[in-house]
């Protein structure tokens, strides 16, 4: 059986985003204000509804958190 979380890094984006956001002590509303993205979009990424956010979205979030896009893919 293939471990999908290892073969498909998109599956971890939401969990990693939430972990990094909480590490900065930011709410979803705070991150929304920092990035100009909707709270709804951030929430959908974090819970896995949006499993494939655009690179533009990830770049904006990474910049706001002081991270690199690849930090979401670990």
Jmol script that loads the backbone (N, CA, C; Angstrom):
load data "model"
ATOM      1  N   UNK A   1       0.847  -1.188   0.000  1.00  0.00           N
ATOM      2  CA  UNK A   1       0.000   0.000   0.000  1.00  0.00           C
ATOM      3  C   UNK A   1       0.888   1.245   0.000  1.00  0.00           C
ATOM      4  N   UNK A   2       0.535   2.230  -0.803  1.00  0.00           N
ATOM      5  CA  UNK A   2       1.293   3.469  -0.918  1.00  0.00           C
ATOM      6  C   UNK A   2       0.819   4.448   0.140  1.00  0.00           C
ATOM      7  N   UNK A   3       1.783   5.067   0.822  1.00  0.00           N
ATOM      8  CA  UNK A   3       1.468   6.118   1.786  1.00  0.00           C
ATOM      9  C   UNK A   3       1.267   7.408   1.006  1.00  0.00           C
ATOM     10  N   UNK A   4       0.025   7.809   0.830  1.00  0.00           N
ATOM     11  CA  UNK A   4      -0.276   8.971   0.001  1.00  0.00           C
ATOM     12  C   UNK A   4       0.298  10.259   0.560  1.00  0.00           C
ATOM     13  N   UNK A   5       0.428  10.380   1.865  1.00  0.00           N
ATOM     14  CA  UNK A   5       0.957  11.623   2.428  1.00  0.00           C
ATOM     15  C   UNK A   5       2.419  11.814   2.052  1.00  0.00           C
ATOM     16  N   UNK A   6       3.143  10.721   1.793  1.00  0.00           N
ATOM     17  CA  UNK A   6       4.538  10.842   1.376  1.00  0.00           C
ATOM     18  C   UNK A   6       4.640  11.045  -0.131  1.00  0.00           C
ATOM     19  N   UNK A   7       3.751  10.434  -0.894  1.00  0.00           N
ATOM     20  CA  UNK A   7       3.835  10.526  -2.344  1.00  0.00           C
ATOM     21  C   UNK A   7       3.165  11.783  -2.882  1.00  0.00           C
ATOM     22  N   UNK A   8       2.326  12.437  -2.096  1.00  0.00           N
ATOM     23  CA  UNK A   8       1.612  13.615  -2.556  1.00  0.00           C
ATOM     24  C   UNK A   8       1.679  14.697  -1.479  1.00  0.00           C
ATOM     25  N   UNK A   9       2.675  15.578  -1.577  1.00  0.00           N
ATOM     26  CA  UNK A   9       2.856  16.583  -0.522  1.00  0.00           C
ATOM     27  C   UNK A   9       1.686  17.540  -0.358  1.00  0.00           C
ATOM     28  N   UNK A  10       0.816  17.659  -1.381  1.00  0.00           N
ATOM     29  CA  UNK A  10      -0.340  18.559  -1.260  1.00  0.00           C
ATOM     30  C   UNK A  10      -1.226  18.161  -0.093  1.00  0.00           C
ATOM     31  N   UNK A  11      -1.198  16.899   0.281  1.00  0.00           N
ATOM     32  CA  UNK A  11      -2.058  16.434   1.361  1.00  0.00           C
ATOM     33  C   UNK A  11      -1.689  17.048   2.704  1.00  0.00           C
ATOM     34  N   UNK A  12      -0.477  17.547   2.842  1.00  0.00           N
ATOM     35  CA  UNK A  12      -0.031  18.122   4.108  1.00  0.00           C
ATOM     36  C   UNK A  12      -0.064  19.651   4.132  1.00  0.00           C
ATOM     37  N   UNK A  13      -0.387  20.270   3.062  1.00  0.00           N
ATOM     38  CA  UNK A  13      -0.335  21.732   2.999  1.00  0.00           C
ATOM     39  C   UNK A  13      -1.198  22.363   4.085  1.00  0.00           C
ATOM     40  N   UNK A  14      -2.421  21.916   4.227  1.00  0.00           N
ATOM     41  CA  UNK A  14      -3.333  22.505   5.207  1.00  0.00           C
ATOM     42  C   UNK A  14      -2.844  22.363   6.630  1.00  0.00           C
ATOM     43  N   UNK A  15      -2.389  21.160   6.983  1.00  0.00           N
ATOM     44  CA  UNK A  15      -1.881  20.948   8.346  1.00  0.00           C
ATOM     45  C   UNK A  15      -0.643  21.796   8.602  1.00  0.00           C
ATOM     46  N   UNK A  16       0.235  21.860   7.614  1.00  0.00           N
ATOM     47  CA  UNK A  16       1.458  22.648   7.780  1.00  0.00           C
ATOM     48  C   UNK A  16       1.153  24.131   7.862  1.00  0.00           C
ATOM     49  N   UNK A  17       0.216  24.585   7.054  1.00  0.00           N
ATOM     50  CA  UNK A  17      -0.187  25.993   7.110  1.00  0.00           C
ATOM     51  C   UNK A  17      -0.725  26.326   8.495  1.00  0.00           C
ATOM     52  N   UNK A  18      -1.601  25.489   9.009  1.00  0.00           N
ATOM     53  CA  UNK A  18      -2.182  25.748  10.321  1.00  0.00           C
ATOM     54  C   UNK A  18      -1.104  25.755  11.406  1.00  0.00           C
ATOM     55  N   UNK A  19      -0.205  24.807  11.346  1.00  0.00           N
ATOM     56  CA  UNK A  19       0.882  24.730  12.327  1.00  0.00           C
ATOM     57  C   UNK A  19       1.751  25.990  12.289  1.00  0.00           C
ATOM     58  N   UNK A  20       2.110  26.436  11.100  1.00  0.00           N
ATOM     59  CA  UNK A  20       2.946  27.628  10.964  1.00  0.00           C
ATOM     60  C   UNK A  20       2.193  28.884  11.397  1.00  0.00           C
ATOM     61  N   UNK A  21       0.914  28.951  11.056  1.00  0.00           N
ATOM     62  CA  UNK A  21       0.099  30.111  11.453  1.00  0.00           C
ATOM     63  C   UNK A  21      -0.024  30.197  12.966  1.00  0.00           C
ATOM     64  N   UNK A  22      -0.324  29.072  13.585  1.00  0.00           N
ATOM     65  CA  UNK A  22      -0.463  29.052  15.041  1.00  0.00           C
ATOM     66  C   UNK A  22       0.873  29.324  15.733  1.00  0.00           C
ATOM     67  N   UNK A  23       1.952  28.886  15.109  1.00  0.00           N
ATOM     68  CA  UNK A  23       3.289  29.164  15.648  1.00  0.00           C
ATOM     69  C   UNK A  23       3.591  30.649  15.695  1.00  0.00           C
ATOM     70  N   UNK A  24       2.979  31.392  14.809  1.00  0.00           N
ATOM     71  CA  UNK A  24       3.123  32.858  14.791  1.00  0.00           C
ATOM     72  C   UNK A  24       2.033  33.537  15.628  1.00  0.00           C
ATOM     73  N   UNK A  25       1.197  32.715  16.275  1.00  0.00           N
ATOM     74  CA  UNK A  25       0.093  33.205  17.102  1.00  0.00           C
ATOM     75  C   UNK A  25      -0.860  34.106  16.320  1.00  0.00           C
ATOM     76  N   UNK A  26      -1.163  33.671  15.091  1.00  0.00           N
ATOM     77  CA  UNK A  26      -2.095  34.403  14.242  1.00  0.00           C
ATOM     78  C   UNK A  26      -3.391  33.616  14.107  1.00  0.00           C
ATOM     79  N   UNK A  27      -4.495  34.324  14.128  1.00  0.00           N
ATOM     80  CA  UNK A  27      -5.778  33.695  13.821  1.00  0.00           C
ATOM     81  C   UNK A  27      -5.928  33.646  12.299  1.00  0.00           C
ATOM     82  N   UNK A  28      -6.922  32.931  11.841  1.00  0.00           N
ATOM     83  CA  UNK A  28      -7.202  32.940  10.409  1.00  0.00           C
ATOM     84  C   UNK A  28      -7.567  34.352   9.956  1.00  0.00           C
ATOM     85  N   UNK A  29      -8.266  35.093  10.802  1.00  0.00           N
ATOM     86  CA  UNK A  29      -8.607  36.482  10.469  1.00  0.00           C
ATOM     87  C   UNK A  29      -7.351  37.338  10.342  1.00  0.00           C
ATOM     88  N   UNK A  30      -6.406  37.154  11.259  1.00  0.00           N
ATOM     89  CA  UNK A  30      -5.146  37.901  11.188  1.00  0.00           C
ATOM     90  C   UNK A  30      -4.419  37.612   9.876  1.00  0.00           C
ATOM     91  N   UNK A  31      -4.331  36.325   9.539  1.00  0.00           N
ATOM     92  CA  UNK A  31      -3.631  35.937   8.310  1.00  0.00           C
ATOM     93  C   UNK A  31      -4.363  36.475   7.082  1.00  0.00           C
ATOM     94  N   UNK A  32      -5.666  36.483   7.141  1.00  0.00           N
ATOM     95  CA  UNK A  32      -6.454  37.045   6.048  1.00  0.00           C
ATOM     96  C   UNK A  32      -6.104  38.514   5.831  1.00  0.00           C
ATOM     97  N   UNK A  33      -6.049  39.268   6.908  1.00  0.00           N
ATOM     98  CA  UNK A  33      -5.703  40.690   6.804  1.00  0.00           C
ATOM     99  C   UNK A  33      -4.280  40.875   6.276  1.00  0.00           C
ATOM    100  N   UNK A  34      -3.357  40.043   6.718  1.00  0.00           N
ATOM    101  CA  UNK A  34      -1.950  40.152   6.299  1.00  0.00           C
ATOM    102  C   UNK A  34      -1.757  39.821   4.819  1.00  0.00           C
ATOM    103  N   UNK A  35      -2.546  38.888   4.311  1.00  0.00           N
ATOM    104  CA  UNK A  35      -2.357  38.403   2.945  1.00  0.00           C
ATOM    105  C   UNK A  35      -3.309  39.013   1.925  1.00  0.00           C
ATOM    106  N   UNK A  36      -4.430  39.545   2.399  1.00  0.00           N
ATOM    107  CA  UNK A  36      -5.457  40.018   1.484  1.00  0.00           C
ATOM    108  C   UNK A  36      -6.302  38.884   0.918  1.00  0.00           C
ATOM    109  N   UNK A  37      -6.112  37.674   1.445  1.00  0.00           N
ATOM    110  CA  UNK A  37      -6.901  36.513   1.039  1.00  0.00           C
ATOM    111  C   UNK A  37      -8.097  36.375   1.964  1.00  0.00           C
ATOM    112  N   UNK A  38      -9.118  35.716   1.511  1.00  0.00           N
ATOM    113  CA  UNK A  38     -10.311  35.569   2.347  1.00  0.00           C
ATOM    114  C   UNK A  38     -10.072  34.560   3.473  1.00  0.00           C
ATOM    115  N   UNK A  39     -10.753  34.786   4.577  1.00  0.00           N
ATOM    116  CA  UNK A  39     -10.711  33.844   5.702  1.00  0.00           C
ATOM    117  C   UNK A  39     -11.229  32.491   5.224  1.00  0.00           C
ATOM    118  N   UNK A  40     -12.259  32.521   4.379  1.00  0.00           N
ATOM    119  CA  UNK A  40     -12.844  31.300   3.855  1.00  0.00           C
ATOM    120  C   UNK A  40     -11.804  30.475   3.087  1.00  0.00           C
ATOM    121  N   UNK A  41     -10.993  31.116   2.267  1.00  0.00           N
ATOM    122  CA  UNK A  41      -9.963  30.406   1.515  1.00  0.00           C
ATOM    123  C   UNK A  41      -8.931  29.789   2.459  1.00  0.00           C
ATOM    124  N   UNK A  42      -8.481  30.543   3.429  1.00  0.00           N
ATOM    125  CA  UNK A  42      -7.496  30.036   4.392  1.00  0.00           C
ATOM    126  C   UNK A  42      -8.064  28.841   5.147  1.00  0.00           C
ATOM    127  N   UNK A  43      -9.305  28.953   5.591  1.00  0.00           N
ATOM    128  CA  UNK A  43      -9.941  27.850   6.319  1.00  0.00           C
ATOM    129  C   UNK A  43     -10.066  26.613   5.435  1.00  0.00           C
ATOM    130  N   UNK A  44     -10.454  26.788   4.174  1.00  0.00           N
ATOM    131  CA  UNK A  44     -10.600  25.648   3.262  1.00  0.00           C
ATOM    132  C   UNK A  44      -9.265  24.948   3.014  1.00  0.00           C
ATOM    133  N   UNK A  45      -8.198  25.709   2.929  1.00  0.00           N
ATOM    134  CA  UNK A  45      -6.879  25.099   2.757  1.00  0.00           C
ATOM    135  C   UNK A  45      -6.514  24.308   4.008  1.00  0.00           C
ATOM    136  N   UNK A  46      -6.714  24.910   5.168  1.00  0.00           N
ATOM    137  CA  UNK A  46      -6.327  24.264   6.425  1.00  0.00           C
ATOM    138  C   UNK A  46      -7.085  22.963   6.686  1.00  0.00           C
ATOM    139  N   UNK A  47      -8.359  22.907   6.356  1.00  0.00           N
ATOM    140  CA  UNK A  47      -9.132  21.689   6.624  1.00  0.00           C
ATOM    141  C   UNK A  47      -9.072  20.691   5.476  1.00  0.00           C
ATOM    142  N   UNK A  48      -8.425  21.065   4.388  1.00  0.00           N
ATOM    143  CA  UNK A  48      -8.230  20.129   3.293  1.00  0.00           C
ATOM    144  C   UNK A  48      -9.300  20.144   2.225  1.00  0.00           C
ATOM    145  N   UNK A  49     -10.230  21.092   2.282  1.00  0.00           N
ATOM    146  CA  UNK A  49     -11.230  21.211   1.216  1.00  0.00           C
ATOM    147  C   UNK A  49     -10.543  21.691  -0.065  1.00  0.00           C
ATOM    148  N   UNK A  50      -9.667  22.678   0.081  1.00  0.00           N
ATOM    149  CA  UNK A  50      -8.856  23.149  -1.041  1.00  0.00           C
ATOM    150  C   UNK A  50      -7.479  22.509  -0.889  1.00  0.00           C
ATOM    151  N   UNK A  51      -7.263  21.398  -1.564  1.00  0.00           N
ATOM    152  CA  UNK A  51      -6.009  20.649  -1.447  1.00  0.00           C
ATOM    153  C   UNK A  51      -4.951  21.106  -2.426  1.00  0.00           C
ATOM    154  N   UNK A  52      -5.322  21.998  -3.329  1.00  0.00           N
ATOM    155  CA  UNK A  52      -4.393  22.422  -4.359  1.00  0.00           C
ATOM    156  C   UNK A  52      -4.441  23.939  -4.548  1.00  0.00           C
ATOM    157  N   UNK A  53      -4.024  24.697  -3.517  1.00  0.00           N
ATOM    158  CA  UNK A  53      -4.035  26.156  -3.666  1.00  0.00           C
ATOM    159  C   UNK A  53      -3.037  26.599  -4.736  1.00  0.00           C
ATOM    160  N   UNK A  54      -3.288  27.731  -5.333  1.00  0.00           N
ATOM    161  CA  UNK A  54      -2.388  28.236  -6.374  1.00  0.00           C
ATOM    162  C   UNK A  54      -1.055  28.654  -5.768  1.00  0.00           C
ATOM    163  N   UNK A  55      -0.050  28.718  -6.599  1.00  0.00           N
ATOM    164  CA  UNK A  55       1.270  29.162  -6.138  1.00  0.00           C
ATOM    165  C   UNK A  55       1.186  30.614  -5.667  1.00  0.00           C
ATOM    166  N   UNK A  56       0.361  31.417  -6.307  1.00  0.00           N
ATOM    167  CA  UNK A  56       0.167  32.807  -5.889  1.00  0.00           C
ATOM    168  C   UNK A  56      -0.345  32.862  -4.451  1.00  0.00           C
ATOM    169  N   UNK A  57      -1.320  32.026  -4.141  1.00  0.00           N
ATOM    170  CA  UNK A  57      -1.873  31.963  -2.785  1.00  0.00           C
ATOM    171  C   UNK A  57      -0.810  31.539  -1.795  1.00  0.00           C
ATOM    172  N   UNK A  58      -0.073  30.493  -2.128  1.00  0.00           N
ATOM    173  CA  UNK A  58       0.969  30.005  -1.216  1.00  0.00           C
ATOM    174  C   UNK A  58       2.079  31.030  -1.013  1.00  0.00           C
ATOM    175  N   UNK A  59       2.438  31.744  -2.067  1.00  0.00           N
ATOM    176  CA  UNK A  59       3.468  32.776  -1.940  1.00  0.00           C
ATOM    177  C   UNK A  59       3.025  33.893  -1.007  1.00  0.00           C
ATOM    178  N   UNK A  60       1.773  34.315  -1.123  1.00  0.00           N
ATOM    179  CA  UNK A  60       1.259  35.381  -0.246  1.00  0.00           C
ATOM    180  C   UNK A  60       1.244  34.940   1.212  1.00  0.00           C
ATOM    181  N   UNK A  61       0.823  33.696   1.447  1.00  0.00           N
ATOM    182  CA  UNK A  61       0.781  33.180   2.815  1.00  0.00           C
ATOM    183  C   UNK A  61       2.190  33.025   3.359  1.00  0.00           C
ATOM    184  N   UNK A  62       3.079  32.460   2.563  1.00  0.00           N
ATOM    185  CA  UNK A  62       4.461  32.262   3.005  1.00  0.00           C
ATOM    186  C   UNK A  62       5.105  33.594   3.364  1.00  0.00           C
ATOM    187  N   UNK A  63       4.909  34.597   2.539  1.00  0.00           N
ATOM    188  CA  UNK A  63       5.478  35.916   2.805  1.00  0.00           C
ATOM    189  C   UNK A  63       4.947  36.482   4.126  1.00  0.00           C
ATOM    190  N   UNK A  64       3.654  36.352   4.343  1.00  0.00           N
ATOM    191  CA  UNK A  64       3.038  36.880   5.570  1.00  0.00           C
ATOM    192  C   UNK A  64       3.554  36.162   6.815  1.00  0.00           C
ATOM    193  N   UNK A  65       3.896  34.879   6.664  1.00  0.00           N
ATOM    194  CA  UNK A  65       4.383  34.102   7.806  1.00  0.00           C
ATOM    195  C   UNK A  65       5.900  34.124   7.933  1.00  0.00           C
ATOM    196  N   UNK A  66       6.575  34.759   6.981  1.00  0.00           N
ATOM    197  CA  UNK A  66       8.028  34.785   6.998  1.00  0.00           C
ATOM    198  C   UNK A  66       8.634  33.418   6.709  1.00  0.00           C
ATOM    199  N   UNK A  67       7.965  32.660   5.853  1.00  0.00           N
ATOM    200  CA  UNK A  67       8.389  31.300   5.514  1.00  0.00           C
ATOM    201  C   UNK A  67       8.570  31.178   4.009  1.00  0.00           C
ATOM    202  N   UNK A  68       8.992  29.977   3.588  1.00  0.00           N
ATOM    203  CA  UNK A  68       9.110  29.651   2.177  1.00  0.00           C
ATOM    204  C   UNK A  68       7.963  28.717   1.798  1.00  0.00           C
ATOM    205  N   UNK A  69       7.586  28.705   0.545  1.00  0.00           N
ATOM    206  CA  UNK A  69       6.510  27.836   0.079  1.00  0.00           C
ATOM    207  C   UNK A  69       6.823  26.385   0.421  1.00  0.00           C
ATOM    208  N   UNK A  70       8.064  25.979   0.293  1.00  0.00           N
ATOM    209  CA  UNK A  70       8.403  24.579   0.575  1.00  0.00           C
ATOM    210  C   UNK A  70       8.146  24.187   2.026  1.00  0.00           C
ATOM    211  N   UNK A  71       8.051  25.152   2.924  1.00  0.00           N
ATOM    212  CA  UNK A  71       7.725  24.842   4.318  1.00  0.00           C
ATOM    213  C   UNK A  71       6.318  24.244   4.455  1.00  0.00           C
ATOM    214  N   UNK A  72       5.449  24.533   3.490  1.00  0.00           N
ATOM    215  CA  UNK A  72       4.094  23.955   3.517  1.00  0.00           C
ATOM    216  C   UNK A  72       4.081  22.526   3.020  1.00  0.00           C
ATOM    217  N   UNK A  73       5.134  22.115   2.339  1.00  0.00           N
ATOM    218  CA  UNK A  73       5.168  20.814   1.673  1.00  0.00           C
ATOM    219  C   UNK A  73       5.912  19.753   2.472  1.00  0.00           C
ATOM    220  N   UNK A  74       6.356  20.076   3.646  1.00  0.00           N
ATOM    221  CA  UNK A  74       7.127  19.113   4.454  1.00  0.00           C
ATOM    222  C   UNK A  74       6.232  18.095   5.109  1.00  0.00           C
TER     223      UNK A  74
END
end "model"
wireframe off; spacefill off
backbone 0.3
color backbone group
